[in-house]
Amino acid sequence: MSDYILKMLNITKEFYGIKALDNVNFEVQQGEIHALVGENGAGKSTLINVLGGVYPYGTYKGKILYEGKECKFTDIRQSEDIGIVIIHQELTLSPYLTCAENVFLGNEQSKNGIIDWGKTTVEAKRLFEKIGLDEDPNSIVNTLGIGKQQLIEIAKALTKSVKLLILDEPTAALNEEDSHKLLNLLLEFKKNGITSILISHKLKEVLKVADRITILRDGSTVETLINDENLKEEKIIKAMVGRDIGDYYPTRYANIGNVFFEIKNWTVADALDQNRKIIDDVGLQIRKGEVVGIAGLMGAGRTELAMSIFGESFGKKLSGDIFIDNKKADIKSVDKAIENGIAYVTEDRKTYGLILIDSVKNNISLSNFKKISKNAIINKNEEIKASEKYKNDFNIRAKDILQNTEDLSGGNQQKVVLSRWIFSDPSLLILDEPTRGIDVGAKREIYTIINRLAEEGKSILMISSELPELLKMCDRIYVMNQGRIVGELSGDMQTAENVMTCIMRDIKGGQVEYGKN
Amino acid sequence: MEKTKYSIKDTLKSNIRKYTMLIALVAIMIFFEILTKGILLKPLNITNLILQNSYILIMAIGMLLVIITGNVDLSVGSVVALIGAVAANLMIKHNMSVVPVIFISLLIGALVGAWHGFWIAFVKIPAFIVTLSGMLLFRGLTLVILKGQTLAPFEKSYQVLSSGFIKDIFNGQNLHITTILVGIVFSIAYIFYEYKDRSNKIKYGFRVTPNRLVIAKIILIIIAINLTTYSLAVYKGIPNVLVLLFFLVLIYSFIANKTVVGRYIYAIGGNEKAARLSGIKTDKVLFWVYVNMGLLTALAGIVFSGRLNAAMPRAGQGFELDAIAACYIGGASASGGIGTIIGAIIGGLVMGVLNNGMSILGIGIDWQQAIKGLVLLIAVAFDAYTKSKVKN
């Protein structure tokens, strides 16, 4: 069992000068289940994309040896041809086609370009039996639950005579039972000699099925552990988070006042499926001048919570109340939210934040024309003055305020969005991944802005997947998992280990509270 | 120190997109002026050009706002016919007087717009489908009202808007003196506007275009204004519909550039999700853009039926395409967020001059269609090309 099916040696991958992977070594033995774990942004998906040819040969440094031969993939097809199949976190099924059509998509059972539907159906059925999926091959994919869709992805992988199966968070969206089935299927595959790489946040699952576990942190390999009875979750968590936090976090003179903003019993369902609760009975408070963080894994419901607070911009609210200065507030739309002094800086500035084809000036003024207009006519001089002010204050590097925002760098784009919302004069500023995808210098500038706003007495609610950022910037941190608050940390208890423990314990079941006074 | 002035080269480069279509329009005019041996720019023909294209231009203004939001309206041709039919029916069959008829026509136009706006903005059905349905629906209703017949003629006063001219208060013999004066007044107003704009820009520390270029631009525009008014004065003076158009352009340019709702319209077209998350009630804005489209279409319908002096079942066919083409030729983006009122007017004039010039040359309607089709493609392709050039 000791020969290696895959060796990735000294892999380095940069995005715009930022190292996403730094000299990563990753070795997988023939026939094992190898788990790859690490925090968000640790580089797991990047590593997998390098392996699968999503990032073609030449765009990264290092060597990939598969079955002893060096591979230089230029696209996904090439890696699939030799048996490497990746099942991504976002499923890639075509929703209006049937199961059978999806299974053989790109690999049709055909003769002279004409599809043999009989064979397609029979073959699909045979595959479904193999993986224990009880489903008519002719049902339409989008009528199936997410668990079955996941299995269809796997059936699709099997049509490609897979030798190395890679699953990126396969159980993230599955319930207990479906997860269980899927993991058993992996064990089944192992008996048949298929090697698997499992990427998962759910350490319990990892400990259950994996033979070995490789831990990535900040784009580097930390270590590879052998999964025996002695291996404990705590050890993995420690390896995942243990790192130095640099001192590029500016200090703040905290001056925390009374509770300004509070939500109670906040429950929100998916807009299309009211039985699916995305946010489940959440309550939180934020004081004046306080920076409060929300930590959690991807899909924990953090963005959904923020957007539902912001004028019910997400899903369907089932219950809950907002209190501002201890008075109940009725906030059913975005303009009401703005009126009540709430601002929301989105995590996805290109899709939900900026008007890319418009100027810095027009982007800054967008949500507060009241301040610069009279009788619905814009006072352009005031508008120019205001945007010049933010350009200077926040050091937005643009040619002038008339430059289109699509031409700016990520950090400067973020500062434009931030300017818009600060111009709207909020009392509560919700920042969703405020430093995602921007360089270190711009990050520090944004931290400084956040601190300044807090010192001015504004309340800040900050969502981030970068734990060090939350730990250093926040006075208090709520930990979210699966739409619920599963922990509240402050003071000495505010550590990465505790955040991860809260999440992991919730995944296991049960709730913990730390640092509550 | 930062430069306070653009160089001449910079200015030309950055403005080439802005002025391409204007330059193209002038080039096309010169081209046909030569080919038609001077007929194109004869006073009579210039007046005709304005009268012939006025209703398309009126619709193009409304269409531009629709296109900026990233949508389209295919129904305007049918709605023009419907308005003509309603007006004719009320006046000829029911002897109603002109003023209430115009009022009712505009109201119906607005209601048609509200109908489309409701389905598009609130029920979220794609505009293409809603207005395609409207195209069929309102054409059908026109046939119902007219029972398939042509209704004519209208009262004289109904035609004032479409075929009348402003009065010459000085009673000039061979020359319409008021028209000449209007040209001069506008020239002065224009110089004043440019001066104010420039000093404002300097005040706020923006880089400005070089003096020489500004002066050249002012001189060219003044010549254009006065040549036009002079030509009109030699014939019958300024047509009423030109006055109407002028005010529409002024009002809608003002709305687009200086008002909050104008900014909302551009923001929706630029990024609807971002607009909504910035507190803009995107549904409402979209709804009113369509109501406005309906209103302007009704106005165009009144002008068109007045000019024809009849209401016909097949009136206005293909107008929607002319109005849409005018916007695209004038630099509007098919994906929304970009476009100017004046651009749409220039685009409309390009089409108008092509039509008119080719008609004078005796080119058949078959080739006219084909050539117009190519011009639309070339104009948009050129726009895409310059856009990618500027980027790099």
Interface residues (C-beta under 8 A of the other chain):
Chain A: F310 G311 S313 S333 V334 D335 A337 I338 Y344 T346 T351 Y352 G353 L354 I355 L356 I357 D358 N362 S365 L366 S367 F369 S373 A376 I377 I378 K380 N381 I384 K385 E388 D400 L402 R420
Chain B: N200 Y204 F206 R207 K258 T259 V260 V261 R263 Y266 A267 G270 N271 K273 A274 A275 R276 L277 S278 G279 I280 K281 S333 G337 I338
